Amino acid sequence: MKILIINGSPKGKRSNTYKLTNAFINGISEKTEVEYEEVIVKDKNISTCIGCFGCWNKTPGVCVIKDDMKEVLDKILWADIVIWSFGLYYFNVPGRMKMLIDRQLPLALPFMVSESESGGHPMRFDMSGKRHVIISTCGFYTAKGNYGSVNAMFDHFLGKNRYETIYCGQGELFRVDALHNRTDEYLSYVKQAGEEFITSGISSDTREHLDELLFPRETFETMADASWGVSKETGEQEDETYIFTKQMASMYNKSSYKGKDIVLEMDYTDKEKAYQIILKKDGYEVRKESFITPTTKVITPFTVWKDIAAGKITGSGAMMKKLYRVEGDFDVMLNWGKYFGSGSTKQKSDKDTSDKKTKGTSLILTLIPWITFWVAAAIDSYVGGFVSIGVCALMGLIFFRFRKTIYDVLSCTAVIVFSIMAILLPEMIRLILPGSYLAFGFMWSLSCLTKIPLTAWYSMNNYSGESALENPLFVRTNRILTLAWGILYVITSVWTFFLMGTPISPYLAIINNVMPILMGIFTKWFQNWYPAHYASK
Ligand SMILES: Cc1cc2nc3c(=O)[nH]c(=O)nc-3n(C[C@H](O)[C@H](O)[C@H](O)COP(=O)(O)O)c2cc1C
């Protein structure tokens, strides 16, 4: 497939739109072999049409001006697909691109055709098989309503409905590193559009994503205003730390409000600047002075923030490297993504509907077979064994609605094995029961040797899902907790072994259930305390 990109942005390869165009071509090349040529209009010597009609009468098909336009016309004739890529300028194409468009006259014949209501000219060459795509970004919050004159022009010279379009508002955001989560997501849909364009046509699902705003209007407009670095009120130049703080604040997601204002203080140690962002029910406020008691204080060099924003390092990665310090309530740090959402609107596409993305894991379900066995087999090893096997069989059905982990499978398998032993060898229950505690303890402890410890697979549901597993502090916290639980159950197996058959035996069930409850309370506390303690250093 031969593709020609006509990049009409005066910024050339630094164009915002060019990012979309590249994503689109990447999509096409996923599906077919691509050969492509590029015309960067700003780098070409293309003069304005002088209106002599020489290309129609004196030298048919050849322009009298000798510049780079000859090469462009040859490339247009060569291409199977022409992509017109540009940022919207005064509701139309940038001036130099318009000059290029005018200079296409040699491709047309002078004679009048009556097909079009407003008149027109037939083409000198067979252009009927060529496909055209217009890709453009614009600066306003939406593309809707801004492309009337672009469409009108292309309708006339390419033909109505004879070209595909991708128009995107908030185009300047494609150059803001800190927003790459959302812009990359958008680019992934543009790539998808490229794949579909070359196969079956852009689907309505993808079109819907392409038509979505990058950010809600209000967020975008405050972010855009902040980005100019000039005070809206006084017109004065603003400090980069202030611009950054205001931009971050503009990402505040009001729906994360938990009934109490949060005062987030940002101390940029290398710049000796500090600001407070007050997260309120109905919005936020950024303060340069008149500080109030902060809920959370983040103390770090500004350069670290810039690296985090640019995706060069993750926030949690920076913390593990002790690049910043947090004082006060750690909740806002743990739930940063909820407070300052990327604006991601990602919905479940066909590719995302796998168990992994849609179903959560459940620790309770992992524990149910074990608890059933420990209680039921302790009362009656024979009946308890059957009950436990029945519960394990039921788990198969329940897991239909949840995401299974390896530990769920291991748990059911182990409980079935212990249950069979309890049924066949009831006289051995004094060994089987402690053995089951030991197996449970080992499962937890040994999982600490793997990359992701057991509890992390479950507590990730309370954070950002699977992406929490990439957070080293989250994994570290869970490794400690998993080991603590593992050790508790190994010890439980020992005291169960020694206490069974003693006068304390009737109280064993109580002891063995109270301990995990206390451990559960500890877990809840530790999950918040440890990251905060770590960060405060
Ligand atoms: C001179 C000029 C005129 C512009 N006119 C419009 C406009 O009419 N509507 C709009 O939404 N954005 C307008 N913009 C913003 C650009 O369309 C926007 O920045 C776009 O992302 C630039 O794309 P590019 O980097 O690919 O050139 C204009 C920008 C400039 C510099």
The ligand as a Tripos MOL2 file, in Angstrom:
@<TRIPOS>MOLECULE
LIG
   31    33     1     0     0
SMALL
NO_CHARGES

@<TRIPOS>ATOM
      1 C1         -2.6790   30.9890   13.5170 C.3       1 LIG1
      2 C2         -3.4560   29.9480   14.2200 C.ar      1 LIG1
      3 C3         -4.7950   29.8100   13.9580 C.ar      1 LIG1
      4 C4         -5.5410   28.8420   14.6300 C.ar      1 LIG1
      5 N1         -6.8640   28.7320   14.3880 N.ar      1 LIG1
      6 C5         -7.6020   27.8330   15.0610 C.ar      1 LIG1
      7 C6         -8.9970   27.7470   14.8380 C.ar      1 LIG1
      8 O1         -9.5650   28.4060   14.0230 O.2       1 LIG1
      9 N2         -9.6940   26.8520   15.5770 N.ar      1 LIG1
     10 C7         -9.1100   26.0640   16.4930 C.ar      1 LIG1
     11 O2         -9.7920   25.2840   17.1730 O.2       1 LIG1
     12 N3         -7.7660   26.0950   16.7060 N.ar      1 LIG1
     13 C8         -7.0100   26.9670   16.0090 C.ar      1 LIG1
     14 N4         -5.6540   27.0170   16.2030 N.ar      1 LIG1
     15 C9         -5.0050   26.0290   17.0800 C.3       1 LIG1
     16 C10        -4.4020   24.8630   16.2830 C.3       1 LIG1
     17 O3         -5.3430   24.2840   15.4310 O.3       1 LIG1
     18 C11        -3.8950   23.7880   17.2290 C.3       1 LIG1
     19 O4         -2.8620   24.3240   18.0030 O.3       1 LIG1
     20 C12        -3.4260   22.5460   16.5070 C.3       1 LIG1
     21 O5         -3.2680   21.4870   17.4180 O.3       1 LIG1
     22 C13        -2.1290   22.7570   15.7940 C.3       1 LIG1
     23 O6         -1.8100   21.5860   15.1090 O.3       1 LIG1
     24 P1         -0.3750   21.2680   14.5480 P.3       1 LIG1
     25 O7          0.5720   21.2280   15.7070 O.co2     1 LIG1
     26 O8         -0.5260   19.9400   13.8910 O.co2     1 LIG1
     27 O9         -0.0310   22.3470   13.5840 O.co2     1 LIG1
     28 C14        -4.9020   27.9820   15.5310 C.ar      1 LIG1
     29 C15        -3.5190   28.1180   15.7680 C.ar      1 LIG1
     30 C16        -2.8010   29.0900   15.1270 C.ar      1 LIG1
     31 C17        -1.3410   29.2000   15.3930 C.3       1 LIG1
@<TRIPOS>BOND
     1     1     2 1
     2     2     3 ar
     3     2    30 ar
     4     3     4 ar
     5     4     5 ar
     6     4    28 ar
     7     5     6 ar
     8     6     7 ar
     9     6    13 1
    10     7     8 2
    11     7     9 ar
    12     9    10 ar
    13    10    11 2
    14    10    12 ar
    15    12    13 ar
    16    13    14 ar
    17    14    15 1
    18    14    28 ar
    19    15    16 1
    20    16    17 1
    21    16    18 1
    22    18    19 1
    23    18    20 1
    24    20    21 1
    25    20    22 1
    26    22    23 1
    27    23    24 1
    28    24    25 2
    29    24    26 1
    30    24    27 1
    31    28    29 ar
    32    29    30 ar
    33    30    31 1
@<TRIPOS>SUBSTRUCTURE
     1 LIG1         1 GROUP 0 **** ****
